[in-house]
Amino acid sequence: MKKEDTVKLISAEGFEFVVDKEAAMVSQTIHNMLTSPGSFAERQHGEVTFPEISTTILEKICQYFYWHLQFARFSFL
């Protein structure tokens, strides 16, 4: 997998999660940071730091991204 295909999400404690860019784009906030015009550091480096989100919570968020990619298209009702 190429570096351009991944995004590094960094927790408040400095733990780094390297996730597929497609998975990270599930978050509209991350999507905007990585695709909006301009010279945002996140876009240039492919890294997003979350100084207010703990490692445990960011791990769950990353798990949700992958869950969403796999199951969001299904209707459970």
N, C-alpha and C positions, 0 to 999 in steps of 0.2 A: 504494500500500500504506500502510495506517495505521500509526502508531507502535505501537499496541497489538498489531499483528500481527508485530512484529519484536522481537528481543532483541539487545542489544549485548554482545559478548564481548570482553573487554579482556585483552591479553597482558601479560606481565611488563614488556615494554619500552614499554607504553602504546599499542600498535597496536590499533585498534578494528575488529572484524568485526561487521557488522550482518547478522544471519541471520533467516530466517523463524522465528517462534516454534515452529511445527510441527516444523521441522528440529532446533532446539535441544532440544526435548522428547524426542528420541531418547535423550539422556543422562538417566538416572534421577536423577543428582545435580542437574542443572540443573532438571529437572522438579520435584523436591522444593523447590528454592530458590524457584521461581516460583509454586508452587501451595499450599505449606503455609500453614496459618493462622498469623497473627501479623503482625508489622510488620517483616519482613526488608527491608533496603534493596534487595536484588535484586528483590524483588517490586514494591516501590513505584516503582522507577526503570527497571525492565526492563534492568538492566545487571548483568553478572557479571564480576568481576575475578579473574584467575588469576595471582597474583603469582609462582607457581613454574613457569608454563608459558610457554615462549618463543613468539615470533611464528610461527616456522616450524612448530612442533608444533601450535599452536592452529589454524593454517591447515589442516593435514592433518586435524585433528579436525573442523573445519567441513565439509571436503570429504566426510568419512565420513558426517556427518549427512545430507547430501543424497544420497549414494550409498545409504545405508540406506533412506531414504524411497522411492527409485526401485526398488531391487532386492531388498530384504529379503523381500518376499512370494514371490519365486521360489525354487524349489528347484533347485540346480545339480547335484544328484546324480542 
